[in-house]
Amino acid sequence: MEFCPDCGKLLRPKEQKGEVFLACTSCGFKKGSEKAEGYVTTVEKAEEVEGVAVNEGALNMPTTTALCEKCKNEKAYFWLEQTRAADEAPTRFLQCVTCGHKWREYS
């Protein structure tokens, strides 16, 4: 890896009119081809996955016993947010694990 002497960004290999050189994408600095030869750039396509969309964040959230007014389920995800002044208790937000209904509790 080489860095631009002008701005410090990473130099990337480029090819233009058959000439290979290192170039800075930020300020336009170019470095001759003698050092750029042998650089290999590979691009891989990510594997496509079909299926059901999952809220990844919800899988890592803690749960508690709380009655959902919408579906009467008794389990909910919860998180705390400081919605008022710092010297007041945080607000507890809940989300039903079954129907996704959200509500809040003030302390």
Residue frames as qw, qx, qy, qz and C-alpha x, y, z in Angstrom:
[[0.000, 0.889, 0.458, 0.000, 0.00, 0.00, 0.00],
 [0.405, 0.071, 0.005, 0.911, 1.17, 3.46, -0.82],
 [0.053, -0.802, -0.489, 0.340, -0.21, 6.79, 0.28],
 [0.343, 0.820, 0.192, 0.416, -0.47, 10.15, -1.47],
 [0.535, -0.088, -0.256, 0.800, 2.39, 12.47, -0.45],
 [0.040, -0.376, -0.133, -0.916, 0.09, 15.49, -0.92],
 [0.555, -0.411, -0.034, -0.722, -3.05, 14.56, 1.07],
 [0.253, -0.323, 0.832, -0.374, -2.25, 11.23, 2.74],
 [0.839, 0.147, 0.174, -0.495, -5.07, 9.21, 1.10],
 [0.710, -0.097, 0.677, 0.166, -4.53, 5.65, -0.17],
 [0.248, 0.493, -0.535, -0.639, -3.23, 5.49, -3.77],
 [0.794, 0.227, 0.508, -0.243, -5.26, 3.18, -6.00],
 [0.375, -0.123, 0.714, 0.579, -4.09, 1.40, -9.16],
 [0.519, 0.667, 0.192, -0.498, -5.56, 2.85, -12.37],
 [0.525, 0.053, 0.649, 0.548, -5.21, 2.03, -16.05],
 [0.344, 0.816, 0.161, -0.435, -5.58, 4.64, -18.77],
 [0.564, 0.749, -0.291, -0.191, -4.62, 4.25, -22.44],
 [0.901, 0.205, -0.346, 0.165, -2.68, 1.07, -21.64],
 [0.269, 0.481, -0.536, 0.639, -0.60, 2.76, -18.93],
 [0.672, -0.540, -0.503, 0.050, -0.87, 1.51, -15.35],
 [0.201, 0.437, -0.360, 0.799, -0.22, 3.97, -12.52],
 [0.304, -0.473, -0.702, 0.438, -1.20, 4.76, -8.94],
 [0.041, -0.503, -0.212, -0.837, -3.64, 7.63, -8.47],
 [0.014, -0.213, -0.633, 0.744, -5.17, 9.51, -5.57],
 [0.022, -0.593, -0.737, -0.323, -8.96, 9.70, -5.85],
 [0.238, -0.793, -0.393, 0.401, -9.00, 12.75, -3.58],
 [0.095, -0.810, 0.127, 0.564, -6.49, 15.23, -5.01],
 [0.725, 0.678, -0.021, -0.119, -5.58, 13.67, -8.39],
 [0.203, -0.715, 0.652, 0.152, -1.88, 12.92, -7.64],
 [0.943, 0.297, -0.107, -0.103, -0.41, 10.27, -9.98],
 [0.446, -0.620, 0.625, 0.160, 2.62, 8.06, -9.49],
 [0.377, 0.521, -0.643, -0.416, 4.41, 6.37, -12.42],
 [0.909, 0.065, -0.222, -0.346, 3.80, 2.85, -13.65],
 [0.449, 0.416, -0.758, 0.227, 7.06, 1.25, -12.45],
 [0.156, -0.154, 0.774, -0.594, 5.62, 0.75, -8.94],
 [0.677, 0.112, 0.183, -0.704, 2.07, 0.04, -10.06],
 [0.662, 0.253, -0.652, -0.269, 2.96, -3.08, -12.04],
 [0.348, 0.034, -0.893, 0.283, 2.09, -6.17, -10.09],
 [0.338, 0.050, 0.476, -0.810, -0.86, -4.59, -8.30],
 [0.180, -0.250, -0.891, -0.332, -3.92, -6.76, -8.56],
 [0.400, -0.002, 0.290, -0.870, -7.45, -5.56, -7.97],
 [0.153, -0.204, -0.947, -0.195, -10.16, -8.17, -7.55],
 [0.470, -0.077, 0.136, -0.869, -13.88, -7.61, -7.28],
 [0.069, -0.138, -0.988, 0.006, -16.14, -10.36, -6.03],
 [0.463, -0.344, -0.324, -0.750, -19.89, -10.36, -6.34],
 [0.348, -0.186, 0.688, -0.609, -21.72, -10.96, -3.07],
 [0.062, -0.188, -0.971, -0.137, -23.82, -14.10, -2.91],
 [0.441, -0.231, -0.155, -0.853, -27.51, -13.37, -3.41],
 [0.017, -0.126, -0.930, 0.344, -29.79, -14.82, -0.79],
 [0.433, -0.348, -0.419, -0.718, -33.54, -15.22, -1.15],
 [0.386, -0.303, -0.815, 0.308, -35.75, -15.49, 1.87],
 [0.298, -0.843, -0.442, -0.076, -37.61, -13.68, 4.56],
 [0.193, 0.641, -0.249, 0.700, -36.36, -10.28, 5.71],
 [0.659, -0.506, -0.484, 0.276, -35.40, -10.29, 9.37],
 [0.118, -0.929, 0.121, -0.329, -34.93, -7.27, 11.60],
 [0.715, 0.193, -0.506, 0.441, -31.37, -8.10, 12.71],
 [0.020, -0.460, 0.398, -0.794, -31.42, -5.45, 15.45],
 [0.729, -0.369, 0.034, -0.575, -34.42, -7.05, 17.16],
 [0.907, -0.001, -0.416, 0.062, -32.65, -10.40, 17.45],
 [0.536, 0.183, -0.486, 0.665, -30.04, -8.84, 19.72],
 [0.272, -0.525, 0.120, -0.797, -32.44, -6.86, 21.92],
 [0.001, -0.010, 0.875, -0.484, -33.28, -7.91, 25.48],
 [0.434, -0.420, -0.602, -0.522, -36.81, -9.04, 26.29],
 [0.125, -0.083, 0.634, -0.758, -39.05, -8.56, 29.30],
 [0.020, -0.491, -0.871, 0.021, -42.49, -9.56, 30.49],
 [0.149, 0.286, 0.105, -0.941, -44.94, -6.86, 29.40],
 [0.428, 0.500, 0.742, -0.132, -48.55, -7.06, 28.22],
 [0.081, 0.029, 0.485, 0.870, -49.15, -5.85, 24.65],
 [0.380, 0.371, 0.413, -0.740, -52.46, -3.97, 24.52],
 [0.488, 0.393, -0.414, -0.661, -52.88, -4.81, 20.83],
 [0.688, 0.148, -0.661, -0.261, -52.48, -8.62, 20.74],
 [0.769, -0.540, 0.126, -0.319, -52.30, -9.51, 24.48],
 [0.823, 0.225, -0.404, 0.329, -48.89, -11.17, 24.10],
 [0.592, -0.805, -0.009, 0.034, -46.83, -11.03, 27.30],
 [0.733, -0.257, 0.224, 0.588, -43.29, -10.74, 25.89],
 [0.325, 0.941, 0.081, 0.046, -41.67, -7.59, 24.48],
 [0.658, 0.234, -0.109, 0.708, -38.27, -6.28, 23.40],
 [0.241, -0.942, -0.204, 0.116, -37.16, -3.19, 25.33],
 [0.587, 0.257, -0.077, 0.764, -34.60, -0.37, 25.16],
 [0.294, -0.769, -0.315, 0.472, -33.91, 2.81, 27.12],
 [0.397, 0.535, 0.180, 0.723, -33.56, 6.34, 25.74],
 [0.252, -0.430, -0.338, 0.798, -32.82, 9.59, 27.52],
 [0.152, 0.631, 0.566, 0.508, -35.74, 11.67, 26.20],
 [0.268, -0.934, -0.202, -0.123, -35.85, 14.26, 28.98],
 [0.037, -0.882, 0.408, -0.234, -33.23, 16.16, 31.01],
 [0.556, 0.349, -0.721, 0.222, -30.15, 14.20, 32.08],
 [0.108, -0.242, 0.713, -0.649, -31.14, 14.37, 35.75],
 [0.755, 0.029, 0.204, -0.623, -34.44, 12.55, 35.05],
 [0.649, -0.081, 0.757, 0.016, -34.96, 8.82, 34.55],
 [0.067, 0.204, -0.712, -0.669, -34.72, 7.46, 30.99],
 [0.740, 0.188, 0.062, -0.643, -37.83, 6.42, 29.05],
 [0.402, -0.126, 0.901, 0.102, -38.30, 2.68, 28.49],
 [0.587, 0.334, -0.322, -0.663, -39.57, 1.75, 25.01],
 [0.558, -0.039, 0.822, -0.106, -41.14, -1.65, 24.35],
 [0.507, 0.331, -0.493, -0.624, -41.97, -3.57, 21.18],
 [0.865, -0.028, 0.368, -0.338, -44.14, -6.68, 21.11],
 [0.257, -0.367, 0.832, 0.327, -42.23, -9.72, 19.84],
 [0.454, 0.354, 0.817, 0.025, -45.39, -11.04, 18.15],
 [0.360, 0.796, 0.481, 0.075, -47.13, -8.11, 16.43],
 [0.507, 0.268, 0.075, 0.816, -44.44, -5.39, 16.54],
 [0.210, -0.889, -0.295, -0.282, -46.66, -2.88, 18.40],
 [0.473, 0.192, -0.362, 0.780, -44.54, -0.21, 20.15],
 [0.375, -0.856, -0.255, -0.247, -45.23, 1.73, 23.33],
 [0.346, 0.457, -0.468, 0.672, -43.33, 3.53, 26.07],
 [0.619, -0.647, -0.430, 0.119, -43.20, 3.62, 29.84],
 [0.092, 0.763, -0.267, 0.581, -42.08, 6.64, 31.85],
 [0.602, -0.148, -0.646, 0.445, -40.25, 6.05, 35.12]]
